[in-house]
């Protein structure tokens, strides 16, 4: 499985590489705000690749890769369910709930818990940790990747499926989405999801800080649009409009939370925390 950092061209192979990456980020980061003694800093490469860091004193306590995407999801009732993950309703153009998602937010430490849930038009970045690209909807529908359940032994179709003349085994729609983090115990929620969607456009990006390449694809899925990021080699070339991207992603969100006063470049000298993902 591809690492989250690899998806935005920030892959490292050892502790020394991680230290260099963190030092670069801290030297050019902007300050988004502070909560509970932790400063939230965000660094952005000209390619759009981002790192969001939480810094307490001289210690980097967390680090989240992200991307400067385009708003494409109208979120409501955004609420933290554990230290890392927030859950939100996704609304359609008519204000009705279309789906739900669980994501790690760039501003998760800055959510105003005292005033209740928040929302707004948000960027959703899907880091393609295990995805494939298909030529079109027909190619995806014919692939094993579209199957629901056990692809090796789907069993016999239930009676109601036979009665209705529905296809068997069942398959996922070309534009479909399942956020695993909205199920189960909130304390255990993670930001992984199954995302299938139609490519609206895509382009390769080269990270100035590392020289690594990645692909940023705008994808329409069930209820919203997302920026799917993946290493250039994993895409088999740059996806074209009408292609289908399908697989497991890690969701990162960015809400329109105001930048704190007194922001600016962060100090360059900080200790390093090993990447947790």
C-alpha positions in Angstrom: 0.0 0.0 0.0 1.3 3.5 -0.9 2.1 5.8 2.0 0.2 9.0 2.5 3.3 11.0 1.9 4.1 9.3 -1.4 0.7 10.4 -2.7 1.7 14.0 -2.7 5.3 13.6 -3.7 6.8 13.8 -0.2 7.9 10.2 0.2 10.9 9.5 2.5 12.8 6.3 3.1 14.4 6.8 6.5 14.5 9.0 9.6 17.1 11.4 8.0 14.8 11.9 5.1 11.9 12.7 7.4 14.0 15.1 9.4 15.0 17.0 6.2 11.3 17.2 5.1 10.1 18.4 8.5 12.9 21.0 8.6 11.9 22.3 5.1 8.3 22.5 6.1 8.9 24.3 9.4 11.2 26.9 7.7 8.4 28.0 5.4 5.2 27.2 7.3 2.4 29.7 8.1 0.7 29.6 11.4 -3.0 28.8 11.3 -3.7 29.1 15.0 -3.1 27.5 18.4 -5.2 25.3 20.7 -4.2 23.7 24.0 -0.7 24.8 23.7 -0.2 23.3 20.2 0.5 25.7 17.3 -1.0 24.5 14.0 1.3 25.3 11.1 0.8 24.6 7.4 3.5 24.4 4.7 2.7 24.4 1.0 5.0 23.6 -1.9 4.5 25.4 -5.3 3.2 22.0 -6.5 0.3 22.2 -4.1 1.6 19.5 -1.8 1.1 20.4 1.8 2.2 19.4 5.3 0.2 20.4 8.4 2.1 20.2 11.6 1.2 20.4 15.3 4.0 21.9 17.3 4.2 22.1 21.1 7.3 24.0 22.4 10.2 22.3 20.6 8.4 19.2 19.7 6.5 18.2 16.5 3.5 16.3 17.9 1.7 15.4 14.6 2.1 15.7 10.9 -0.5 15.4 8.2 0.1 15.4 4.4 -2.5 17.2 2.3 -2.9 19.1 -0.9 -4.2 22.6 -2.0 -7.4 21.3 -3.5 -10.5 23.1 -4.7 -13.7 23.2 -2.6 -16.1 20.5 -3.8 -18.0 19.2 -0.7 -20.6 21.0 1.3 -20.2 19.7 4.8 -22.5 20.1 7.8 -22.4 19.0 11.4 -18.7 18.6 11.4 -17.8 17.0 14.8 -14.6 15.5 16.2 -15.1 11.8 17.1 -11.5 11.2 18.4 -8.2 13.0 18.6 -7.5 12.7 14.8 -10.8 12.2 13.0 -13.9 14.3 12.4 -17.2 13.1 10.9 -19.4 15.2 8.7 -22.6 15.1 6.7 -22.2 15.8 3.0 -25.1 17.8 1.6 -26.3 18.0 -2.0 -27.2 21.2 -3.8 -30.7 21.1 -2.3 -29.3 20.9 1.3 -30.3 17.3 1.7 -27.8 14.8 3.1 -26.1 12.8 0.3 -23.6 10.8 2.3 -21.3 11.0 5.3 -17.5 11.0 5.6 -14.8 10.7 8.2 -11.6 12.7 7.5 -8.6 14.2 9.2 -9.0 17.9 9.0 -6.2 20.4 8.5 -7.9 22.5 11.1 -9.0 19.7 13.4 -7.3 21.2 16.4 -8.9 24.6 15.8 -12.5 23.4 15.6 -14.6 25.6 18.0 -15.8 22.7 20.2 -17.3 25.2 22.6 -19.8 26.5 20.0 -20.8 23.1 18.6 -20.4 21.5 15.2 -19.4 23.6 12.2 -19.6 23.3 8.4 -19.2 25.0 5.0 -17.9 24.4 1.5 -14.8 22.3 2.0 -11.9 20.8 0.1 -11.7 17.0 0.3 -8.4 15.5 -0.6 -8.3 11.7 -1.2 -4.8 10.3 -0.9 -4.9 7.2 -3.2 -3.1 4.7 -1.1 -4.5 1.7 -3.1 -6.3 2.8 -6.2 -6.5 1.8 -9.9 -7.5 3.7 -13.0 -10.0 2.2 -15.5 -10.6 3.4 -19.1 -14.3 4.1 -18.5 -17.5 3.2 -16.6 -17.9 0.0 -18.6 -14.3 -1.2 -17.9 -14.8 -0.6 -14.2 -18.1 -2.4 -14.1 -16.5 -5.4 -15.8 -13.6 -5.5 -13.3 -13.3 -7.4 -10.1 -12.8 -4.0 -8.4 -16.5 -3.2 -8.8 -17.7 -6.4 -7.0 -19.3 -6.1 -3.6 -18.3 -8.8 -1.1 -16.4 -11.9 -1.8 -15.2 -11.7 -5.4 -14.0 -15.4 -5.3 -17.2 -17.0 -4.0 -20.2 -14.6 -4.1 -22.7 -17.5 -3.3 -26.1 -17.9 -4.8 -28.3 -14.9 -5.3 -31.0 -14.3 -2.7 -34.6 -14.9 -3.7 -35.5 -11.2 -4.0 -32.6 -10.6 -6.4 -33.8 -13.4 -8.6 -37.4 -12.2 -8.4 -36.4 -8.6 -9.4 -34.1 -9.8 -12.2 -31.2 -7.9 -10.7 -27.6 -8.7 -11.7 -25.6 -11.0 -9.5 -23.1 -10.7 -7.9 -23.8 -7.1 -6.9 -21.4 -4.4 -8.1 -20.6 -0.9 -6.9 -21.7 2.1 -9.0 -19.1 4.0 -11.0 -19.6 7.0 -8.7 -19.9 5.5 -5.2 -18.4 6.2 -1.9 -18.2 4.3 1.5 -16.4 6.0 4.4 -15.3 3.3 6.8 -14.8 5.7 9.7 -18.5 6.5 10.1 -19.2 2.9 11.2 -18.2 1.3 14.4 -16.8 2.8 17.6 -15.9 6.5 17.2 -12.8 6.2 19.3 -11.4 3.7 16.7 -12.5 5.7 13.6 -9.9 6.3 10.9 -10.1 8.4 7.7 -10.0 5.5 5.2 -12.7 5.2 2.6 -13.7 3.3 -0.6 -14.0 5.9 -3.4 -15.0 5.2 -7.0 -15.4 8.2 -9.3 -15.2 9.7 -12.7 -12.2 11.8 -13.6 -13.1 15.3 -14.6 -9.5 16.4 -15.2 -5.9 15.6 -14.0 -2.4 16.9 -14.3 1.0 15.8 -13.1 2.8 17.9 -10.4 6.5 18.0 -9.4 7.3 18.9 -5.8 10.0 21.6 -5.7 11.2 20.5 -2.3 11.8 16.8 -3.2 11.8 16.5 -7.0 9.1 13.7 -6.8 6.1 13.7 -9.1 2.5 13.0 -8.3 -0.8 13.2 -10.1 -3.7 15.4 -8.9 -7.0 14.3 -10.4 -10.4 16.0 -9.9 -12.9 13.3 -9.4 -16.7 13.3 -9.1 -18.1 10.6 -6.7 -21.4 10.1 -4.9 -22.4 13.4 -3.3 -19.2 15.5 -3.8 -16.1 16.2 -5.8 -12.6 15.4 -4.5 -9.0 15.9 -5.5 -7.5 12.4 -5.7 -3.7 12.5 -5.3 -1.4 9.5 -6.2 2.2 8.9 -7.2 2.7 9.5 -10.9 3.8 5.9 -11.5 0.7 4.5 -9.8 -1.6 6.2 -12.3 0.0 4.5 -15.3 0.3 7.9 -16.9 -2.0 10.9 -16.3 -5.7 9.9 -16.0 -8.0 11.3 -18.7 -11.5 12.8 -18.4 -13.9 10.0 -18.4 -11.5 7.5 -16.8 -12.6 5.9 -13.5 -10.5 6.0 -10.4 -11.4 3.3 -7.8 -10.0 2.0 -4.6 -8.9 2.8 -1.1 -8.2 6.4 -0.1 -7.2 8.3 3.0 -9.4 11.5 3.4 -8.0 14.9 4.4 -10.4 17.9 4.6 -9.8 21.6 4.8 -12.5 23.9 6.1 -12.7 27.7 5.8 -11.4 28.4 9.3 -9.9 31.9 9.6 -6.1 32.2 9.9 -5.1 33.3 13.4 -3.8 36.7 14.0 0.0 36.9 14.3 0.6 34.2 11.8 3.7 33.9 9.7 6.8 31.8 9.2 7.5 29.2 11.9 10.8 28.7 13.6 13.1 26.3 11.7 14.6 24.4 14.6 12.2 21.8 16.1 12.6 18.2 17.2 11.3 15.5 14.9 8.4 13.1 15.5 8.4 9.8 13.4 5.6 9.7 10.8 2.7 7.7 12.3 1.0 6.5 9.2 
